[in-house]
């Protein structure tokens, strides 16, 4: 086996960067073929990365990476493989709207036994990545491998890491599963182990603006994927007649206002030994300079639930969009969009629980009637995880996109409304 090399420069851990104020505006790794490890001992060297993405949004994430100047991205099942330098890694975390996390590959090696796992992990110079004063956590996923217990694999990986650090430094780091300084991802697939560092830390859907969540929230990454699939570019109105706590309107507004989704949060790479604070500050400053204010009435949300609308207002303000999304307390049957054309997006309940489907048939019929009678000239989109209920919309979908809301296979249905 080729000896893995560290990807970070050794050195003292810098002081935590200052939290940035809110902007004010006017899956699983896919092992790459024939890999070993990447080294970024000098700025500009390339890292092998994997952006985990909700299933169905892989091509969108690839396009996002291309827009950031990261070429050669390869979408696959559950994510996108790409290569970039440190600047690209920082930008990917800051700007990717559809990805849940970005992993930086350390090494791969054959792994069919606990001994092979321990040896492969122990072979990495972890003392150059993690000091005894830092904390760590290990995430594990495995499929079609001789080792079948993820908890055991994670524990064995942790043991190999802390043993290597203890041997080199005389002390070992502690484990912190909640907020570790370094999060390690171990992925076993067909007896091949891929070790990566999680550069994101908390999942990227944790934008920082949604501090309170209603009963059945739509993940921010999926909401962003839905808006992107509509092709909406901010030049025409967008309305959500069942907006709940406002996730779809807020994600649309972040896109239109050119606000990076990660501007208000911290990332795992900010705790790494080689974190370049000056580079990061320049990237954030460049992003903030491009933010624009949205015109009145561009994005609207409606809901009958007053509590949900209160959350929507708070989330909007926290996102730096106060006064730029307009919410209305209104039932679906009272929805009537203004303007001759626009995009209307609905994410109705799916009827997952027993007996709920019967109650929702009327709602889906109502959605079809409202789109047909009141949204002429607009383009309608309905995200649903229940294709039987979708039949009650009574309109022919011109396109169907497959997306996953967690484990639920969904369809985003497009309706051209004449």
C-alpha positions in Angstrom: 0.0 0.0 0.0 1.2 3.5 -0.8 1.9 5.5 2.4 -0.7 8.2 2.8 0.5 11.7 3.2 -1.0 14.5 5.4 -2.9 17.2 3.6 -2.4 20.0 6.0 0.7 21.8 7.1 1.8 21.1 10.6 1.9 24.1 12.9 0.3 25.8 15.9 -3.5 26.1 15.9 -4.5 29.7 15.2 -6.9 31.5 17.5 -10.6 31.0 16.4 -11.6 33.6 13.8 -14.1 36.3 14.8 -17.7 35.6 14.0 -18.9 37.6 11.0 -22.0 39.7 11.5 -25.1 39.0 9.5 -24.9 40.7 6.1 -26.7 43.9 5.7 -28.0 44.5 2.2 -29.2 47.9 0.5 -24.7 10.9 0.8 -21.6 9.4 0.6 -18.1 9.7 -0.7 -17.4 8.1 -4.1 -13.9 6.6 -4.0 -11.8 8.1 -6.9 -9.9 5.6 -9.0 -6.2 5.0 -8.2 -6.1 7.5 -5.5 -3.7 7.8 -2.6 -3.7 11.2 -0.7 -3.4 14.8 -1.7 -1.0 17.2 -0.1 -1.5 21.0 0.3 1.9 21.8 1.8 1.9 24.8 -0.5 -1.0 27.0 -1.6 -2.3 26.1 -5.0 -1.8 22.3 -4.8 -5.0 20.4 -5.5 -7.2 18.5 -3.1 -9.4 15.5 -4.0 -12.9 16.5 -2.7 -16.4 15.1 -2.5 -19.5 17.2 -2.1 -22.3 15.2 -0.6 -25.6 16.2 -2.2 -29.3 15.2 -1.8 -30.0 12.5 -4.4 -31.3 14.1 -7.6 -29.4 17.4 -7.1 -26.0 16.1 -8.2 -26.0 17.8 -11.6 -27.1 21.1 -9.9 -24.1 20.9 -7.5 -21.8 20.2 -10.4 -23.1 23.3 -12.1 -22.6 25.3 -8.9 -19.0 24.2 -8.7 -18.5 25.2 -12.4 -19.9 28.7 -11.6 -17.2 29.0 -8.9 -14.5 28.3 -11.4 -14.0 24.7 -10.3 -13.8 22.7 -13.5 -13.9 18.9 -14.1 -16.5 18.2 -11.4 -18.0 14.6 -11.8 -21.5 14.2 -10.5 -22.3 10.7 -9.3 -24.9 9.0 -7.0 -25.2 11.1 -3.9 -22.6 13.7 -4.6 -19.9 15.3 -6.8 -16.2 14.4 -7.1 -13.9 17.4 -7.8 -10.4 18.7 -7.4 -9.6 22.2 -6.2 -7.1 24.2 -4.2 -7.6 25.7 -0.7 -9.3 28.8 -2.1 -11.7 26.6 -4.0 -12.4 24.5 -0.9 -13.3 27.6 1.0 -15.5 29.0 -1.8 -17.3 25.6 -2.2 -18.3 25.6 1.5 -19.3 29.3 1.4 -21.3 29.2 -1.8 -22.7 25.7 -2.4 -26.5 25.8 -2.0 -27.4 22.2 -2.7 -24.5 20.3 -1.0 -24.7 19.0 2.6 -21.0 18.8 3.3 -17.6 18.9 1.5 -15.1 16.1 2.3 -11.3 16.3 1.6 -9.9 12.9 0.9 -6.8 11.8 2.8 -6.2 8.3 1.6 -7.8 5.0 0.4 -6.6 1.5 1.2 -7.9 -2.1 1.0 -9.8 -3.0 4.2 -11.5 -6.3 4.9 -10.4 -6.9 8.5 -10.1 -4.9 11.7 -6.3 -5.2 11.5 -6.2 -3.7 8.0 -8.5 -0.9 9.1 -6.3 -0.1 12.1 -3.1 -0.3 10.1 -4.4 1.9 7.3 -5.6 4.6 9.6 -2.6 4.4 11.9 -0.3 4.9 8.9 -1.4 8.5 8.5 0.7 11.2 10.3 -2.3 12.4 12.4 0.0 14.3 14.8 0.5 16.8 11.9 -3.3 17.3 11.6 -4.5 17.1 15.2 -2.7 18.2 18.3 -3.4 16.7 21.7 -5.2 19.9 22.7 -7.8 19.5 19.9 -10.9 17.4 19.8 -12.0 15.0 17.1 -15.0 12.9 16.0 -15.4 10.1 13.6 -18.3 9.5 11.2 -18.7 6.2 9.5 -20.7 4.8 6.6 -20.3 1.4 5.1 -21.8 -0.7 2.3 -21.1 -4.1 0.8 -18.0 -4.8 3.0 -16.8 -7.5 5.3 -16.9 -5.1 8.2 -20.6 -4.5 8.8 -20.9 -2.6 12.1 -20.5 1.2 11.6 -20.0 1.8 15.4 -17.1 -0.7 15.5 -15.5 0.8 12.5 -15.7 4.3 13.9 -14.3 3.2 17.2 -11.4 1.3 15.6 -10.6 4.3 13.4 -10.6 6.6 16.5 -8.3 4.2 18.4 -5.8 4.2 15.5 -5.8 8.0 15.3 -5.4 8.7 19.0 -2.7 5.9 19.3 -0.7 7.5 16.5 -0.9 11.0 18.2 -0.1 9.6 21.6 3.0 7.8 20.2 4.2 11.1 18.6 3.2 13.6 21.3 2.9 11.6 24.5 -0.7 12.6 24.9 -3.9 12.0 23.1 -6.7 14.3 22.0 -10.3 13.9 23.3 -13.4 13.0 21.5 -16.2 15.6 21.1 -19.0 14.3 19.0 -21.0 17.5 19.1 -18.5 20.3 18.1 -15.1 18.7 17.4 -12.1 20.6 16.1 -11.6 18.0 13.4 -14.3 15.7 12.0 -13.0 12.5 10.2 -15.2 10.6 7.7 -14.5 6.9 7.1 -16.3 5.3 4.3 -16.1 1.6 3.5 -17.4 0.3 0.2 -16.6 -3.1 -1.2 -13.7 -3.5 1.2 -12.1 -0.3 0.2 -11.7 2.4 2.9 -11.8 6.0 2.1 -10.6 8.4 4.8 -11.5 12.1 4.6 -11.6 15.2 6.6 -14.9 17.0 6.8 -14.2 20.6 5.9 -17.8 21.7 6.6 -18.3 20.8 10.2 -22.0 21.1 10.7 -24.1 20.1 7.7 -24.2 22.9 5.1 -28.0 23.0 5.3 -27.5 24.7 8.7 -27.2 28.2 7.1 -27.6 29.9 10.5 -30.8 31.8 9.7 -33.4 29.1 10.7 -33.0 29.0 14.4 -36.5 27.6 15.0 -38.1 24.9 12.9 -41.7 24.0 12.4 -43.1 20.5 12.5 -42.1 19.3 9.1 -39.3 21.6 7.7 -37.9 21.3 4.2 -34.1 21.2 4.4 -32.5 24.3 3.0 -30.4 22.3 0.5 -33.5 20.6 -0.9 -35.4 23.9 -1.1 -32.4 25.5 -3.0 -32.4 22.5 -5.4 -36.1 23.0 -6.0 -35.7 26.7 -6.8 -32.7 26.0 -9.0 -34.6 23.3 -11.0 -37.3 25.8 -11.8 -34.7 28.0 -13.6 -35.9 31.1 -11.8 -33.3 33.8 -12.0 -34.9 36.7 -10.1 -36.2 38.5 -13.2 -39.9 37.6 -12.6 -42.0 37.1 -9.4 -41.8 33.9 -7.3 -44.6 32.9 -4.9 -45.1 30.1 -2.4 -48.8 29.7 -1.4 -48.0 27.2 1.3 -44.7 28.7 2.6 -44.7 27.5 6.2 -41.6 28.9 7.9 -40.4 30.4 4.7 -37.6 28.1 3.6 -38.4 28.2 -0.2 -38.8 32.0 -0.3 -35.7 32.6 1.8 -33.5 30.2 -0.3 -34.9 31.9 -3.5 -34.1 35.3 -2.0 -30.6 34.3 -1.0 -30.0 33.3 -4.7 -31.5 36.5 -6.1 -29.7 38.8 -3.7 -26.4 36.9 -4.3 -25.9 36.1 -0.7 -23.7 33.1 0.0 -25.7 30.6 2.0 -22.7 30.1 4.4 -22.0 33.7 5.1 -23.3 33.6 8.7 -21.9 30.4 9.9 -18.5 28.7 10.8 -17.0 25.8 9.0 -14.8 22.8 10.0 -11.8 24.0 8.0 -11.6 27.2 10.3 -10.4 24.9 13.1 -7.7 23.2 11.0 -4.0 23.8 11.7 -3.4 25.3 8.2 -6.5 27.6 8.2 -5.6 30.7 6.2 -7.6 33.5 7.9 -6.4 36.1 5.5 -7.5 34.2 2.4 -10.9 33.4 4.1 -11.5 37.1 4.9 -10.8 38.1 1.4 -13.2 35.5 0.0 -15.9 36.7 2.4 -15.3 40.4 1.6 -15.5 39.7 -2.1 -18.8 37.9 -1.6 -20.3 40.7 0.6 -19.4 43.3 -2.1 -21.6 41.5 -4.6 -24.8 41.4 -2.5 -27.8 43.4 -3.8 -31.1 44.4 -2.5 -34.3 42.8 -3.9 -37.1 44.8 -5.4 -40.4 45.0 -3.6 -42.8 42.2 -4.5 -40.3 39.9 -6.2 -40.8 37.1 -3.7 -44.0 36.4 -1.7 -45.1 33.7 0.7 -48.6 32.8 2.0 -49.8 30.5 4.8 -52.8 30.0 7.0 -50.6 29.1 10.0 -49.8 32.4 11.9 -47.1 30.7 14.0 -45.3 29.5 10.9 -45.5 32.9 9.4 -44.0 34.4 12.6 -41.0 32.0 12.1 -40.8 32.9 8.5 -40.4 36.6 9.4 -37.7 35.8 12.0 -35.9 33.6 9.5 -36.0 36.3 6.9 -34.6 38.9 9.2 -31.9 36.5 10.4 -30.9 35.8 6.8 -30.3 39.5 6.2 -33.4 39.9 4.1 -35.6 41.9 6.3 -38.3 43.7 4.4 -37.4 42.0 1.1 -39.8 39.0 1.3 -43.4 39.7 1.8 -45.6 37.2 3.7 -49.3 37.1 3.9 -51.7 35.4 6.3 -54.0 33.6 3.8 -55.5 30.3 3.1 -54.6 28.5 -0.1 -58.1 29.1 -1.5 -57.4 32.9 -1.2 -54.1 32.8 -3.1 -54.1 35.0 -6.2 -50.8 36.0 -7.6 -50.2 39.5 -9.0 -48.6 39.9 -12.5 -49.0 38.2 -15.8 -46.1 35.8 -15.3 -44.0 34.2 -12.6 -43.1 31.0 -10.8 -45.3 29.4 -8.2 -43.8 26.6 -6.0 -45.8 24.4 -3.6 -44.6 21.8 -1.2 -47.8 20.2 0.1 -48.0 17.4 2.7 -47.3 13.9 1.4 -49.6 11.9 3.6 -46.9 9.7 5.1 -48.9 8.6 8.1 -51.7 6.1 7.9 -55.1 7.6 7.0 -53.7 11.0 6.0 -53.9 10.4 2.3 -57.7 10.5 2.3 -57.7 13.9 4.0 -55.2 15.3 1.4 -57.0 14.5 -1.8 -59.1 17.6 -1.6 -56.0 19.7 -1.0 -54.3 18.4 -4.1 -57.5 19.0 -6.1 -57.6 22.5 -4.8 -54.0 23.0 -5.9 -54.8 22.1 -9.4 -57.9 24.3 -9.5 -56.0 27.3 -8.2 -53.1 26.9 -10.6 -55.4 26.4 -13.6 -57.8 29.3 -12.8 -55.6 31.9 -11.1 -52.1 31.4 -12.3 -52.4 31.7 -16.1 -49.2 32.8 -17.7 -47.2 31.5 -14.7 -45.3 28.2 -14.3 -46.3 26.0 -11.5 -44.1 23.5 -9.6 -45.3 21.0 -7.0 -42.8 19.0 -4.8 -44.5 15.8 -3.6 -43.5 12.5 -2.2 -46.9 10.9 -3.1 -47.5 10.4 -6.8 -51.0 9.0 -6.1 -52.0 12.2 -4.5 -50.4 14.1 -7.3 -52.9 12.6 -9.7 -55.6 14.7 -8.0 -54.0 17.9 -9.2 -55.7 17.1 -12.5 -53.1 18.8 -14.7 -50.5 17.2 -17.0 -46.9 17.8 -15.9 -44.6 18.9 -18.6 -41.5 17.7 -16.7 -40.8 15.6 -13.7 -37.6 15.8 -11.6 -36.6 13.1 -9.1 -35.4 14.4 -5.8 -35.1 12.9 -2.3 -36.4 14.5 0.8 -34.3 12.4 3.2 -35.3 8.8 2.4 -38.5 9.8 0.6 -38.4 9.7 -3.1 -40.1 12.8 -4.4 -41.1 14.4 -7.7 -40.9 18.0 -8.6 -43.7 18.4 -11.1 -43.7 21.3 -13.6 -46.9 22.6 -15.0 -47.1 25.1 -17.8 -50.2 27.2 -17.1 -51.9 28.8 -20.1 
